[in-house]
């Protein structure tokens, strides 16, 4: 399940015109997101991203992705990795170590449930 959020975005577009406008952030992660907006951006440019609580962070446009429903989509990464960025989406992302444990626990739970289902059928 992909995480999405409405954002505000400010910066300069491909024609060097300043803009401030709403956008949609998709595929949220602790390093950035994909953003959809009706504006052509330049890969490598810096934009300011504003969340629903008004927190602003700088981000770099790292790639242009395929347009979704005709709307240009770009990958951004946060320019800094400080506490403000860590809390930017209002989500606590699991550490790499805990994801491994969580995946292992989920897999073991699935195996246990399948075994219980087989045992129930045999009873």
Biopython code that builds the backbone (N, CA, C, O; Angstrom):
import numpy as np
from Bio.PDB.StructureBuilder import StructureBuilder

atoms = [
    (1, "UNK", "N", (0.840, -1.169, 0.000)),
    (1, "UNK", "CA", (0.000, 0.000, 0.000)),
    (1, "UNK", "C", (0.889, 1.237, 0.000)),
    (1, "UNK", "O", (1.700, 1.414, 0.909)),
    (2, "UNK", "N", (0.749, 2.080, -0.991)),
    (2, "UNK", "CA", (1.537, 3.303, -1.093)),
    (2, "UNK", "C", (0.926, 4.386, -0.208)),
    (2, "UNK", "O", (-0.295, 4.505, -0.106)),
    (3, "UNK", "N", (1.783, 5.166, 0.423)),
    (3, "UNK", "CA", (1.344, 6.263, 1.267)),
    (3, "UNK", "C", (1.338, 7.557, 0.461)),
    (3, "UNK", "O", (2.280, 7.825, -0.285)),
    (4, "UNK", "N", (0.288, 8.359, 0.604)),
    (4, "UNK", "CA", (0.129, 9.614, -0.134)),
    (4, "UNK", "C", (-0.144, 10.755, 0.837)),
    (4, "UNK", "O", (-0.627, 10.532, 1.947)),
    (5, "UNK", "N", (0.169, 11.989, 0.411)),
    (5, "UNK", "CA", (-0.117, 13.159, 1.237)),
    (5, "UNK", "C", (-0.221, 14.400, 0.358)),
    (5, "UNK", "O", (0.521, 14.536, -0.614)),
    (6, "UNK", "N", (-1.140, 15.308, 0.696)),
    (6, "UNK", "CA", (-1.169, 16.593, 0.000)),
    (6, "UNK", "C", (-0.021, 17.450, 0.534)),
    (6, "UNK", "O", (0.267, 17.431, 1.730)),
    (7, "UNK", "N", (0.624, 18.192, -0.348)),
    (7, "UNK", "CA", (1.735, 19.061, 0.046)),
    (7, "UNK", "C", (1.621, 20.390, -0.684)),
    (7, "UNK", "O", (0.831, 20.540, -1.616)),
    (8, "UNK", "N", (2.419, 21.342, -0.247)),
    (8, "UNK", "CA", (2.638, 22.566, -0.983)),
    (8, "UNK", "C", (4.052, 22.504, -1.524)),
    (8, "UNK", "O", (4.939, 21.954, -0.871)),
    (9, "UNK", "N", (4.274, 23.049, -2.687)),
    (9, "UNK", "CA", (5.596, 22.996, -3.304)),
    (9, "UNK", "C", (5.950, 24.372, -3.836)),
    (9, "UNK", "O", (5.120, 25.034, -4.459)),
    (10, "UNK", "N", (7.181, 24.805, -3.592)),
    (10, "UNK", "CA", (7.679, 26.093, -4.080)),
    (10, "UNK", "C", (9.032, 25.880, -4.726)),
    (10, "UNK", "O", (9.789, 24.992, -4.336)),
    (11, "UNK", "N", (9.324, 26.696, -5.710)),
    (11, "UNK", "CA", (10.620, 26.626, -6.365)),
    (11, "UNK", "C", (10.599, 27.342, -7.691)),
    (11, "UNK", "O", (9.795, 28.247, -7.917)),
    (12, "UNK", "N", (11.499, 26.921, -8.573)),
    (12, "UNK", "CA", (11.528, 27.435, -9.941)),
    (12, "UNK", "C", (11.287, 26.279, -10.886)),
    (12, "UNK", "O", (11.811, 25.183, -10.687)),
    (13, "UNK", "N", (10.486, 26.526, -11.924)),
    (13, "UNK", "CA", (10.208, 25.478, -12.903)),
    (13, "UNK", "C", (11.306, 25.442, -13.968)),
    (13, "UNK", "O", (12.319, 26.131, -13.854)),
    (14, "UNK", "N", (11.089, 24.637, -14.992)),
    (14, "UNK", "CA", (12.067, 24.459, -16.069)),
    (14, "UNK", "C", (12.399, 25.772, -16.783)),
    (14, "UNK", "O", (13.509, 25.942, -17.289)),
    (15, "UNK", "N", (11.425, 26.710, -16.824)),
    (15, "UNK", "CA", (11.625, 28.002, -17.491)),
    (15, "UNK", "C", (12.154, 29.066, -16.522)),
    (15, "UNK", "O", (12.197, 30.248, -16.863)),
    (16, "UNK", "N", (12.556, 28.649, -15.316)),
    (16, "UNK", "CA", (13.087, 29.555, -14.283)),
    (16, "UNK", "C", (12.027, 30.509, -13.738)),
    (16, "UNK", "O", (12.360, 31.579, -13.228)),
    (17, "UNK", "N", (10.755, 30.129, -13.841)),
    (17, "UNK", "CA", (9.663, 30.926, -13.279)),
    (17, "UNK", "C", (9.370, 30.412, -11.866)),
    (17, "UNK", "O", (9.210, 29.209, -11.657)),
    (18, "UNK", "N", (9.303, 31.328, -10.906)),
    (18, "UNK", "CA", (8.985, 30.945, -9.532)),
    (18, "UNK", "C", (7.540, 30.478, -9.435)),
    (18, "UNK", "O", (6.668, 30.986, -10.140)),
    (19, "UNK", "N", (7.293, 29.525, -8.574)),
    (19, "UNK", "CA", (5.935, 29.035, -8.363)),
    (19, "UNK", "C", (5.749, 28.604, -6.919)),
    (19, "UNK", "O", (6.711, 28.245, -6.239)),
    (20, "UNK", "N", (4.528, 28.641, -6.464)),
    (20, "UNK", "CA", (4.081, 28.061, -5.197)),
    (20, "UNK", "C", (2.718, 27.481, -5.498)),
    (20, "UNK", "O", (1.807, 28.198, -5.912)),
    (21, "UNK", "N", (2.575, 26.168, -5.289)),
    (21, "UNK", "CA", (1.316, 25.525, -5.652)),
    (21, "UNK", "C", (1.115, 24.232, -4.878)),
    (21, "UNK", "O", (2.072, 23.667, -4.347)),
    (22, "UNK", "N", (-0.128, 23.761, -4.812)),
    (22, "UNK", "CA", (-0.372, 22.460, -4.183)),
    (22, "UNK", "C", (0.110, 21.338, -5.096)),
    (22, "UNK", "O", (0.157, 21.481, -6.318)),
    (23, "UNK", "N", (0.463, 20.230, -4.477)),
    (23, "UNK", "CA", (0.904, 19.043, -5.217)),
    (23, "UNK", "C", (0.515, 17.814, -4.400)),
    (23, "UNK", "O", (0.028, 17.925, -3.275)),
    (24, "UNK", "N", (0.736, 16.663, -4.981)),
    (24, "UNK", "CA", (0.443, 15.404, -4.295)),
    (24, "UNK", "C", (1.741, 14.625, -4.161)),
    (24, "UNK", "O", (2.457, 14.414, -5.140)),
    (25, "UNK", "N", (2.034, 14.204, -2.948)),
    (25, "UNK", "CA", (3.196, 13.349, -2.702)),
    (25, "UNK", "C", (2.714, 11.904, -2.612)),
    (25, "UNK", "O", (1.746, 11.608, -1.912)),
    (26, "UNK", "N", (3.386, 11.020, -3.317)),
    (26, "UNK", "CA", (3.043, 9.590, -3.290)),
    (26, "UNK", "C", (4.288, 8.798, -2.934)),
    (26, "UNK", "O", (5.397, 9.332, -2.955)),
    (27, "UNK", "N", (4.110, 7.552, -2.612)),
    (27, "UNK", "CA", (5.231, 6.674, -2.271)),
    (27, "UNK", "C", (6.138, 7.322, -1.231)),
    (27, "UNK", "O", (7.357, 7.364, -1.394)),
    (28, "UNK", "N", (5.528, 7.826, -0.164)),
    (28, "UNK", "CA", (6.287, 8.495, 0.894)),
    (28, "UNK", "C", (7.313, 7.542, 1.490)),
    (28, "UNK", "O", (7.032, 6.361, 1.699)),
    (29, "UNK", "N", (8.498, 8.061, 1.760)),
    (29, "UNK", "CA", (9.517, 7.287, 2.462)),
    (29, "UNK", "C", (10.347, 8.238, 3.294)),
    (29, "UNK", "O", (10.177, 9.453, 3.199)),
    (30, "UNK", "N", (11.242, 7.708, 4.108)),
    (30, "UNK", "CA", (11.971, 8.589, 5.018)),
    (30, "UNK", "C", (12.984, 9.469, 4.309)),
    (30, "UNK", "O", (13.516, 10.397, 4.920)),
    (31, "UNK", "N", (13.268, 9.211, 3.047)),
    (31, "UNK", "CA", (14.231, 10.015, 2.298)),
    (31, "UNK", "C", (13.578, 10.996, 1.340)),
    (31, "UNK", "O", (14.266, 11.867, 0.808)),
    (32, "UNK", "N", (12.265, 10.887, 1.097)),
    (32, "UNK", "CA", (11.596, 11.770, 0.152)),
    (32, "UNK", "C", (10.275, 11.192, -0.306)),
    (32, "UNK", "O", (9.519, 10.631, 0.488)),
    (33, "UNK", "N", (9.997, 11.336, -1.610)),
    (33, "UNK", "CA", (8.716, 10.868, -2.159)),
    (33, "UNK", "C", (8.720, 11.046, -3.668)),
    (33, "UNK", "O", (9.677, 11.558, -4.250)),
    (34, "UNK", "N", (7.640, 10.617, -4.281)),
    (34, "UNK", "CA", (7.354, 10.989, -5.669)),
    (34, "UNK", "C", (6.329, 12.115, -5.554)),
    (34, "UNK", "O", (5.434, 12.060, -4.710)),
    (35, "UNK", "N", (6.457, 13.126, -6.393)),
    (35, "UNK", "CA", (5.504, 14.235, -6.339)),
    (35, "UNK", "C", (4.860, 14.425, -7.697)),
    (35, "UNK", "O", (5.507, 14.302, -8.737)),
    (36, "UNK", "N", (3.572, 14.729, -7.665)),
    (36, "UNK", "CA", (2.801, 14.986, -8.876)),
    (36, "UNK", "C", (2.362, 16.436, -8.864)),
    (36, "UNK", "O", (1.762, 16.897, -7.893)),
    (37, "UNK", "N", (2.656, 17.162, -9.935)),
    (37, "UNK", "CA", (2.202, 18.540, -10.047)),
    (37, "UNK", "C", (2.162, 18.942, -11.505)),
    (37, "UNK", "O", (2.894, 18.404, -12.336)),
    (38, "UNK", "N", (1.307, 19.887, -11.801)),
    (38, "UNK", "CA", (1.159, 20.374, -13.177)),
    (38, "UNK", "C", (2.183, 21.465, -13.456)),
    (38, "UNK", "O", (1.828, 22.619, -13.699)),
    (39, "UNK", "N", (3.439, 21.094, -13.418)),
    (39, "UNK", "CA", (4.544, 22.019, -13.653)),
    (39, "UNK", "C", (5.734, 21.196, -14.107)),
    (39, "UNK", "O", (5.952, 20.094, -13.605)),
    (40, "UNK", "N", (6.503, 21.712, -15.046)),
    (40, "UNK", "CA", (7.718, 21.039, -15.516)),
    (40, "UNK", "C", (8.882, 21.467, -14.621)),
    (40, "UNK", "O", (9.188, 22.655, -14.518)),
    (41, "UNK", "N", (9.525, 20.497, -13.980)),
    (41, "UNK", "CA", (10.664, 20.789, -13.112)),
    (41, "UNK", "C", (11.957, 20.318, -13.762)),
    (41, "UNK", "O", (11.949, 19.460, -14.644)),
    (42, "UNK", "N", (13.049, 20.882, -13.320)),
    (42, "UNK", "CA", (14.365, 20.524, -13.821)),
    (42, "UNK", "C", (15.028, 19.566, -12.843)),
    (42, "UNK", "O", (15.143, 19.876, -11.657)),
    (43, "UNK", "N", (15.466, 18.409, -13.323)),
    (43, "UNK", "CA", (16.176, 17.458, -12.470)),
    (43, "UNK", "C", (17.429, 18.142, -11.936)),
    (43, "UNK", "O", (18.172, 18.771, -12.690)),
    (44, "UNK", "N", (17.657, 18.016, -10.638)),
    (44, "UNK", "CA", (18.784, 18.655, -9.977)),
    (44, "UNK", "C", (18.412, 19.930, -9.251)),
    (44, "UNK", "O", (19.187, 20.427, -8.434)),
    (45, "UNK", "N", (17.224, 20.474, -9.539)),
    (45, "UNK", "CA", (16.809, 21.718, -8.883)),
    (45, "UNK", "C", (16.373, 21.445, -7.444)),
    (45, "UNK", "O", (16.065, 20.313, -7.071)),
    (46, "UNK", "N", (16.358, 22.508, -6.655)),
    (46, "UNK", "CA", (15.938, 22.430, -5.257)),
    (46, "UNK", "C", (14.544, 23.049, -5.142)),
    (46, "UNK", "O", (14.274, 24.115, -5.695)),
    (47, "UNK", "N", (13.669, 22.358, -4.416)),
    (47, "UNK", "CA", (12.321, 22.850, -4.158)),
    (47, "UNK", "C", (12.091, 22.866, -2.649)),
    (47, "UNK", "O", (12.813, 22.218, -1.892)),
    (48, "UNK", "N", (11.081, 23.613, -2.228)),
    (48, "UNK", "CA", (10.685, 23.625, -0.820)),
    (48, "UNK", "C", (9.357, 22.897, -0.724)),
    (48, "UNK", "O", (8.397, 23.231, -1.418)),
    (49, "UNK", "N", (9.318, 21.903, 0.143)),
    (49, "UNK", "CA", (8.121, 21.084, 0.339)),
    (49, "UNK", "C", (7.502, 21.471, 1.682)),
    (49, "UNK", "O", (8.203, 21.571, 2.689)),
    (50, "UNK", "N", (6.182, 21.688, 1.691)),
    (50, "UNK", "CA", (5.470, 22.088, 2.901)),
    (50, "UNK", "C", (4.401, 21.042, 3.203)),
    (50, "UNK", "O", (3.593, 20.713, 2.335)),
    (51, "UNK", "N", (4.391, 20.520, 4.423)),
    (51, "UNK", "CA", (3.381, 19.517, 4.787)),
    (51, "UNK", "C", (2.137, 20.198, 5.342)),
    (51, "UNK", "O", (2.088, 21.424, 5.439)),
    (52, "UNK", "N", (1.130, 19.404, 5.707)),
    (52, "UNK", "CA", (-0.155, 19.950, 6.147)),
    (52, "UNK", "C", (-0.062, 20.733, 7.454)),
    (52, "UNK", "O", (-0.935, 21.553, 7.740)),
    (53, "UNK", "N", (0.983, 20.496, 8.254)),
    (53, "UNK", "CA", (1.133, 21.259, 9.500)),
    (53, "UNK", "C", (1.998, 22.507, 9.311)),
    (53, "UNK", "O", (2.258, 23.233, 10.270)),
    (54, "UNK", "N", (2.445, 22.757, 8.071)),
    (54, "UNK", "CA", (3.205, 23.962, 7.778)),
    (54, "UNK", "C", (4.716, 23.830, 7.855)),
    (54, "UNK", "O", (5.434, 24.795, 7.592)),
    (55, "UNK", "N", (5.209, 22.653, 8.211)),
    (55, "UNK", "CA", (6.656, 22.435, 8.259)),
    (55, "UNK", "C", (7.204, 22.445, 6.841)),
    (55, "UNK", "O", (6.638, 21.822, 5.943)),
    (56, "UNK", "N", (8.312, 23.157, 6.645)),
    (56, "UNK", "CA", (8.941, 23.252, 5.322)),
    (56, "UNK", "C", (10.325, 22.638, 5.358)),
    (56, "UNK", "O", (11.085, 22.835, 6.306)),
    (57, "UNK", "N", (10.645, 21.878, 4.296)),
    (57, "UNK", "CA", (11.982, 21.309, 4.142)),
    (57, "UNK", "C", (12.417, 21.469, 2.687)),
    (57, "UNK", "O", (11.587, 21.550, 1.781)),
    (58, "UNK", "N", (13.713, 21.513, 2.487)),
    (58, "UNK", "CA", (14.261, 21.576, 1.131)),
    (58, "UNK", "C", (14.429, 20.167, 0.588)),
    (58, "UNK", "O", (14.751, 19.235, 1.324)),
    (59, "UNK", "N", (14.205, 20.028, -0.709)),
    (59, "UNK", "CA", (14.370, 18.725, -1.360)),
    (59, "UNK", "C", (14.953, 18.934, -2.750)),
    (59, "UNK", "O", (14.764, 19.984, -3.364)),
    (60, "UNK", "N", (15.650, 17.943, -3.229)),
    (60, "UNK", "CA", (16.259, 17.964, -4.565)),
    (60, "UNK", "C", (15.438, 17.085, -5.496)),
    (60, "UNK", "O", (15.046, 15.977, -5.130)),
    (61, "UNK", "N", (15.180, 17.580, -6.697)),
    (61, "UNK", "CA", (14.500, 16.779, -7.716)),
    (61, "UNK", "C", (15.559, 15.852, -8.302)),
    (61, "UNK", "O", (16.515, 16.317, -8.922)),
    (62, "UNK", "N", (15.394, 14.541, -8.109)),
    (62, "UNK", "CA", (16.427, 13.596, -8.540)),
    (62, "UNK", "C", (16.095, 12.870, -9.837)),
    (62, "UNK", "O", (16.990, 12.327, -10.486)),
    (63, "UNK", "N", (14.825, 12.853, -10.223)),
    (63, "UNK", "CA", (14.463, 12.161, -11.470)),
    (63, "UNK", "C", (13.067, 12.564, -11.905)),
    (63, "UNK", "O", (12.220, 12.922, -11.086)),
    (64, "UNK", "N", (12.843, 12.499, -13.208)),
    (64, "UNK", "CA", (11.485, 12.643, -13.721)),
    (64, "UNK", "C", (10.972, 11.237, -13.964)),
    (64, "UNK", "O", (11.607, 10.440, -14.655)),
    (65, "UNK", "N", (9.828, 10.944, -13.393)),
    (65, "UNK", "CA", (9.225, 9.624, -13.522)),
    (65, "UNK", "C", (8.155, 9.677, -14.600)),
    (65, "UNK", "O", (7.861, 10.746, -15.136)),
    (66, "UNK", "N", (7.590, 8.564, -14.908)),
    (66, "UNK", "CA", (6.492, 8.523, -15.886)),
    (66, "UNK", "C", (5.324, 9.353, -15.362)),
    (66, "UNK", "O", (5.034, 9.338, -14.165)),
    (67, "UNK", "N", (4.665, 10.067, -16.249)),
    (67, "UNK", "CA", (3.503, 10.865, -15.864)),
    (67, "UNK", "C", (2.366, 9.927, -15.457)),
    (67, "UNK", "O", (2.116, 8.909, -16.103)),
    (68, "UNK", "N", (1.693, 10.292, -14.382)),
    (68, "UNK", "CA", (0.545, 9.514, -13.928)),
    (68, "UNK", "C", (-0.715, 10.281, -14.295)),
    (68, "UNK", "O", (-0.914, 11.404, -13.829)),
    (69, "UNK", "N", (-1.557, 9.698, -15.113)),
    (69, "UNK", "CA", (-2.800, 10.317, -15.590)),
    (69, "UNK", "C", (-2.509, 11.685, -16.219)),
    (69, "UNK", "O", (-3.266, 12.638, -16.038)),
    (70, "UNK", "N", (-1.409, 11.762, -16.955)),
    (70, "UNK", "CA", (-1.042, 12.985, -17.657)),
    (70, "UNK", "C", (-0.397, 14.056, -16.805)),
    (70, "UNK", "O", (-0.091, 15.139, -17.304)),
    (71, "UNK", "N", (-0.182, 13.776, -15.519)),
    (71, "UNK", "CA", (0.423, 14.753, -14.613)),
    (71, "UNK", "C", (1.897, 14.389, -14.423)),
    (71, "UNK", "O", (2.210, 13.261, -14.041)),
    (72, "UNK", "N", (2.813, 15.344, -14.690)),
    (72, "UNK", "CA", (4.241, 15.052, -14.494)),
    (72, "UNK", "C", (4.526, 14.613, -13.056)),
    (72, "UNK", "O", (3.979, 15.168, -12.103)),
    (73, "UNK", "N", (5.384, 13.615, -12.919)),
    (73, "UNK", "CA", (5.735, 13.068, -11.612)),
    (73, "UNK", "C", (7.250, 13.047, -11.481)),
    (73, "UNK", "O", (7.966, 12.656, -12.404)),
    (74, "UNK", "N", (7.726, 13.479, -10.312)),
    (74, "UNK", "CA", (9.173, 13.584, -10.068)),
    (74, "UNK", "C", (9.531, 12.892, -8.764)),
    (74, "UNK", "O", (8.738, 12.877, -7.823)),
    (75, "UNK", "N", (10.718, 12.325, -8.710)),
    (75, "UNK", "CA", (11.250, 11.782, -7.469)),
    (75, "UNK", "C", (12.033, 12.890, -6.785)),
    (75, "UNK", "O", (12.862, 13.554, -7.408)),
    (76, "UNK", "N", (11.764, 13.087, -5.497)),
    (76, "UNK", "CA", (12.528, 14.065, -4.718)),
    (76, "UNK", "C", (13.180, 13.367, -3.540)),
    (76, "UNK", "O", (12.675, 12.365, -3.033)),
    (77, "UNK", "N", (14.317, 13.917, -3.110)),
    (77, "UNK", "CA", (14.946, 13.438, -1.884)),
    (77, "UNK", "C", (15.192, 14.649, -1.003)),
    (77, "UNK", "O", (15.563, 15.716, -1.493)),
    (78, "UNK", "N", (14.987, 14.483, 0.296)),
    (78, "UNK", "CA", (15.213, 15.579, 1.215)),
    (78, "UNK", "C", (16.681, 15.965, 1.180)),
    (78, "UNK", "O", (17.557, 15.102, 1.133)),
    (79, "UNK", "N", (16.948, 17.274, 1.204)),
    (79, "UNK", "CA", (18.316, 17.770, 1.127)),
    (79, "UNK", "C", (19.072, 17.523, 2.430)),
    (79, "UNK", "O", (20.295, 17.388, 2.416)),
    (80, "UNK", "N", (18.376, 17.465, 3.528)),
    (80, "UNK", "CA", (18.989, 17.227, 4.840)),
    (80, "UNK", "C", (18.311, 16.021, 5.470)),
    (80, "UNK", "O", (17.183, 15.683, 5.110)),
    (81, "UNK", "N", (18.976, 15.384, 6.390)),
    (81, "UNK", "CA", (18.381, 14.278, 7.135)),
    (81, "UNK", "C", (18.439, 14.606, 8.617)),
    (81, "UNK", "O", (19.161, 13.955, 9.372)),
    (82, "UNK", "N", (17.674, 15.626, 9.041)),
    (82, "UNK", "CA", (17.655, 16.040, 10.437)),
    (82, "UNK", "C", (16.334, 15.629, 11.092)),
    (82, "UNK", "O", (15.522, 14.936, 10.479)),
    (83, "UNK", "N", (16.124, 16.060, 12.336)),
    (83, "UNK", "CA", (14.909, 15.680, 13.062)),
    (83, "UNK", "C", (13.650, 16.214, 12.401)),
    (83, "UNK", "O", (12.608, 15.559, 12.436)),
    (84, "UNK", "N", (13.732, 17.401, 11.797)),
    (84, "UNK", "CA", (12.563, 17.980, 11.123)),
    (84, "UNK", "C", (12.138, 17.090, 9.953)),
    (84, "UNK", "O", (10.946, 16.885, 9.725)),
    (85, "UNK", "N", (13.102, 16.573, 9.225)),
    (85, "UNK", "CA", (12.806, 15.685, 8.091)),
    (85, "UNK", "C", (12.293, 14.335, 8.587)),
    (85, "UNK", "O", (11.371, 13.768, 8.001)),
    (86, "UNK", "N", (12.879, 13.824, 9.653)),
    (86, "UNK", "CA", (12.448, 12.523, 10.187)),
    (86, "UNK", "C", (10.977, 12.530, 10.571)),
    (86, "UNK", "O", (10.300, 11.508, 10.458)),
    (87, "UNK", "N", (10.475, 13.682, 11.025)),
    (87, "UNK", "CA", (9.074, 13.780, 11.446)),
    (87, "UNK", "C", (8.186, 14.413, 10.374)),
    (87, "UNK", "O", (6.998, 14.623, 10.617)),
    (88, "UNK", "N", (8.725, 14.718, 9.209)),
    (88, "UNK", "CA", (8.010, 15.486, 8.199)),
    (88, "UNK", "C", (6.687, 14.856, 7.768)),
    (88, "UNK", "O", (5.678, 15.556, 7.686)),
    (89, "UNK", "N", (6.669, 13.573, 7.496)),
    (89, "UNK", "CA", (5.449, 12.916, 7.026)),
    (89, "UNK", "C", (4.513, 12.538, 8.168)),
    (89, "UNK", "O", (3.379, 12.127, 7.924)),
    (90, "UNK", "N", (4.973, 12.671, 9.417)),
    (90, "UNK", "CA", (4.147, 12.261, 10.552)),
    (90, "UNK", "C", (4.077, 10.752, 10.678)),
    (90, "UNK", "O", (3.126, 10.206, 11.238)),
    (91, "UNK", "N", (5.092, 10.085, 10.152)),
    (91, "UNK", "CA", (5.153, 8.620, 10.139)),
    (91, "UNK", "C", (6.493, 8.203, 10.729)),
    (91, "UNK", "O", (7.512, 8.837, 10.455)),
    (92, "UNK", "N", (6.503, 7.156, 11.525)),
    (92, "UNK", "CA", (7.758, 6.581, 11.992)),
    (92, "UNK", "C", (8.055, 5.386, 11.106)),
    (92, "UNK", "O", (7.330, 4.391, 11.117)),
    (93, "UNK", "N", (9.126, 5.495, 10.343)),
    (93, "UNK", "CA", (9.516, 4.403, 9.454)),
    (93, "UNK", "C", (10.372, 3.412, 10.217)),
    (93, "UNK", "O", (11.237, 3.820, 10.992)),
    (94, "UNK", "N", (10.153, 2.118, 10.019)),
    (94, "UNK", "CA", (10.950, 1.123, 10.735)),
    (94, "UNK", "C", (12.398, 1.144, 10.261)),
    (94, "UNK", "O", (12.696, 1.469, 9.111)),
    (95, "UNK", "N", (13.285, 0.788, 11.183)),
    (95, "UNK", "CA", (14.691, 0.679, 10.816)),
    (95, "UNK", "C", (14.879, -0.573, 9.972)),
    (95, "UNK", "O", (14.011, -1.445, 9.942)),
    (96, "UNK", "N", (15.999, -0.657, 9.297)),
    (96, "UNK", "CA", (16.293, -1.824, 8.462)),
    (96, "UNK", "C", (16.300, -3.087, 9.316)),
    (96, "UNK", "O", (15.790, -4.128, 8.903)),
    (97, "UNK", "N", (16.879, -2.987, 10.505)),
    (97, "UNK", "CA", (16.957, -4.166, 11.375)),
    (97, "UNK", "C", (15.570, -4.645, 11.789)),
    (97, "UNK", "O", (15.297, -5.845, 11.771)),
    (98, "UNK", "N", (14.695, -3.716, 12.160)),
    (98, "UNK", "CA", (13.372, -4.126, 12.619)),
    (98, "UNK", "C", (12.508, -4.632, 11.474)),
    (98, "UNK", "O", (11.632, -5.470, 11.688)),
    (99, "UNK", "N", (12.741, -4.136, 10.253)),
    (99, "UNK", "CA", (11.971, -4.651, 9.119)),
    (99, "UNK", "C", (12.287, -6.118, 8.890)),
    (99, "UNK", "O", (11.398, -6.900, 8.553)),
    (100, "UNK", "N", (13.539, -6.496, 9.069)),
    (100, "UNK", "CA", (13.911, -7.904, 8.906)),
    (100, "UNK", "C", (13.215, -8.768, 9.935)),
    (100, "UNK", "O", (12.712, -9.843, 9.608)),
    (101, "UNK", "N", (13.181, -8.312, 11.172)),
    (101, "UNK", "CA", (12.519, -9.052, 12.232)),
    (101, "UNK", "C", (11.022, -9.105, 11.979)),
    (101, "UNK", "O", (10.401, -10.153, 12.157)),
    (102, "UNK", "N", (10.439, -7.999, 11.570)),
    (102, "UNK", "CA", (9.001, -7.949, 11.296)),
    (102, "UNK", "C", (8.637, -8.895, 10.161)),
    (102, "UNK", "O", (7.650, -9.625, 10.248)),
    (103, "UNK", "N", (9.430, -8.882, 9.103)),
    (103, "UNK", "CA", (9.160, -9.771, 7.979)),
    (103, "UNK", "C", (9.289, -11.226, 8.406)),
    (103, "UNK", "O", (8.482, -12.069, 8.015)),
    (104, "UNK", "N", (10.302, -11.516, 9.207)),
    (104, "UNK", "CA", (10.502, -12.884, 9.679)),
    (104, "UNK", "C", (9.327, -13.304, 10.569)),
    (104, "UNK", "O", (8.825, -14.421, 10.443)),
    (105, "UNK", "N", (8.891, -12.424, 11.457)),
    (105, "UNK", "CA", (7.766, -12.738, 12.341)),
    (105, "UNK", "C", (6.488, -12.959, 11.524)),
    (105, "UNK", "O", (5.721, -13.879, 11.808)),
    (106, "UNK", "N", (6.261, -12.121, 10.517)),
    (106, "UNK", "CA", (5.071, -12.270, 9.674)),
    (106, "UNK", "C", (5.113, -13.597, 8.923)),
    (106, "UNK", "O", (4.105, -14.294, 8.808)),
    (107, "UNK", "N", (6.285, -13.931, 8.421)),
    (107, "UNK", "CA", (6.420, -15.198, 7.703)),
    (107, "UNK", "C", (6.158, -16.370, 8.635)),
    (107, "UNK", "O", (5.453, -17.309, 8.268)),
    (108, "UNK", "N", (6.726, -16.322, 9.846)),
    (108, "UNK", "CA", (6.508, -17.407, 10.799)),
    (108, "UNK", "C", (5.036, -17.502, 11.191)),
    (108, "UNK", "O", (4.505, -18.602, 11.346)),
    (109, "UNK", "N", (4.377, -16.358, 11.350)),
    (109, "UNK", "CA", (2.957, -16.347, 11.676)),
    (109, "UNK", "C", (2.150, -16.979, 10.548)),
    (109, "UNK", "O", (1.219, -17.745, 10.797)),
    (110, "UNK", "N", (2.510, -16.656, 9.301)),
    (110, "UNK", "CA", (1.828, -17.234, 8.145)),
    (110, "UNK", "C", (1.995, -18.739, 8.079)),
    (110, "UNK", "O", (1.044, -19.463, 7.785)),
    (111, "UNK", "N", (3.204, -19.210, 8.353)),
    (111, "UNK", "CA", (3.477, -20.656, 8.363)),
    (111, "UNK", "C", (2.649, -21.315, 9.459)),
    (111, "UNK", "O", (2.039, -22.360, 9.238)),
    (112, "UNK", "N", (2.629, -20.705, 10.639)),
    (112, "UNK", "CA", (1.875, -21.255, 11.756)),
    (112, "UNK", "C", (0.381, -21.319, 11.412)),
    (112, "UNK", "O", (-0.279, -22.318, 11.696)),
    (113, "UNK", "N", (-0.150, -20.249, 10.798)),
    (113, "UNK", "CA", (-1.563, -20.227, 10.434)),
    (113, "UNK", "C", (-1.874, -21.301, 9.387)),
    (113, "UNK", "O", (-2.908, -21.965, 9.458)),
    (114, "UNK", "N", (-0.966, -21.466, 8.410)),
    (114, "UNK", "CA", (-1.193, -22.501, 7.388)),
    (114, "UNK", "C", (-1.183, -23.892, 8.029)),
    (114, "UNK", "O", (-2.001, -24.742, 7.676)),
    (115, "UNK", "N", (-0.266, -24.125, 8.964)),
    (115, "UNK", "CA", (-0.210, -25.424, 9.649)),
    (115, "UNK", "C", (-1.481, -25.672, 10.447)),
    (115, "UNK", "O", (-2.003, -26.786, 10.469)),
    (116, "UNK", "N", (-1.976, -24.625, 11.103)),
    (116, "UNK", "CA", (-3.217, -24.765, 11.879)),
    (116, "UNK", "C", (-4.383, -25.083, 10.936)),
    (116, "UNK", "O", (-5.260, -25.880, 11.271)),
    (117, "UNK", "N", (-4.386, -24.458, 9.764)),
    (117, "UNK", "CA", (-5.439, -24.735, 8.787)),
    (117, "UNK", "C", (-5.392, -26.170, 8.292)),
    (117, "UNK", "O", (-6.428, -26.812, 8.118)),
    (118, "UNK", "N", (-4.170, -26.672, 8.064)),
    (118, "UNK", "CA", (-4.001, -28.065, 7.626)),
    (118, "UNK", "C", (-4.433, -29.008, 8.735)),
    (118, "UNK", "O", (-5.106, -30.005, 8.475)),
    (119, "UNK", "N", (-4.047, -28.697, 9.987)),
    (119, "UNK", "CA", (-4.411, -29.546, 11.112)),
    (119, "UNK", "C", (-5.932, -29.570, 11.277)),
    (119, "UNK", "O", (-6.500, -30.618, 11.585)),
    (120, "UNK", "N", (-6.594, -28.432, 11.076)),
    (120, "UNK", "CA", (-8.051, -28.370, 11.216)),
    (120, "UNK", "C", (-8.737, -29.232, 10.182)),
    (120, "UNK", "O", (-9.731, -29.895, 10.478)),
    (121, "UNK", "N", (-8.204, -29.227, 8.953)),
    (121, "UNK", "CA", (-8.791, -30.015, 7.869)),
    (121, "UNK", "C", (-8.624, -31.497, 8.147)),
    (121, "UNK", "O", (-9.509, -32.290, 7.826)),
    (122, "UNK", "N", (-7.472, -31.891, 8.753)),
    (122, "UNK", "CA", (-7.205, -33.305, 9.017)),
    (122, "UNK", "C", (-7.982, -33.823, 10.209)),
    (122, "UNK", "O", (-8.185, -35.032, 10.317)),
    (123, "UNK", "N", (-8.424, -32.960, 11.106)),
    (123, "UNK", "CA", (-9.164, -33.413, 12.309)),
    (123, "UNK", "C", (-10.530, -33.908, 12.008)),
    (123, "UNK", "O", (-11.253, -34.315, 12.917)),
]
sb = StructureBuilder()
sb.init_structure("model")
sb.init_model(0)
sb.init_chain("A")
sb.init_seg("    ")
for serial, (resi, resn, name, xyz) in enumerate(atoms, 1):
    if name == "N":
        sb.init_residue(resn, " ", resi, " ")
    sb.init_atom(name, np.array(xyz, "f"), 0.0, 1.0, " ", f" {name:<3s}", serial, name[0])
structure = sb.get_structure()
